[in-house]
Amino acid sequence: MKPIFSILSMLLSLGGMVCGIIILIEAFKSAVWKGLLCIVTCGLYMLYFAFAEFTHDKKWMIIGGWLGAGILSGILRVLSQ
């Protein structure tokens, strides 16, 4: 069961990373300093930007994918230990 959890954790991490990159690209399009702030503050400003300033047709799907996949990936990574 542990290898399955590990593989699922990696796949969810990849999906969450893709959603995070979409948000990061939008932050850089908005302003370079916003994109840099998203990188430097370890995601705290990115979380604010995602909820307050991020505009996309599928905004909530991307935010849900970014946060949800990250949380589930962490849980599965602990279970695969």
N, C-alpha and C positions, 0 to 999 in steps of 0.2 A: 504494500500500500504506500510505503514511503516514496518509492520512485514515481508513482503516479502523482502524489502531492507535489513533489519537486518539479515535475514537468509542467503541471498546471500552474504552479507558482511562477515559473519562468514565462509561460505564455501570457499570464495575466500582467506580469511586470512589463512585458513587451507592449501589450495593449495600452496599459496606463502610461507608458513612456511616449507612445505615439500621440495620445490625447494631450499629454503635457507639452509636447513639442508644438502641437497646433496652437495651444494657448500662448506659448512662448513666442511663436512667430507673429501672432497678432499683437503681442506686447511690443515687439520690436517695430512692427509696422506703425503702431500708434506713436511711439517715441523711443529713441535709442536708450534713453536713461531708464525708461520703464522696463525694457527688456533686460538691461543690465541689473536693475534692482531685483527683478524676478530671479536672476541667477545668484546674485550675491547674498540675498537675505534667506537663502535656504528654503524657499517656497512660501514664506509668510506673505510677502507682497504679491506673489503669484496667486495665492488663494484670494487675497483682496481683489486683485485685478480680474480674476476669473468671475467672481460674483458681481462686481460693481461696474467694470468697464468693458468686459469682453462682449463683443457683438458678433454673433454668428447665427446662421439659420438653425443649426442644431446645437445651440449653446448648452442646454441642459443635458443632452446626451454626451457631449464631450466632457463636461464637468463631472457628470456621474461616472463616466468611464475612467477618467483620471483618478478621482478619489476612490471610487468603488473597487476598481482593479487594484489600486495600491493597498487598500485595506485587506481585501481578500488574499492578495499575494502574500502579505505579511503573515496572515493567519495560516495559510497553507505552508509557508516556509517554516513556521514554528512546528507545525504538525509533522513535517517531513524530517525533523531532527531525530 
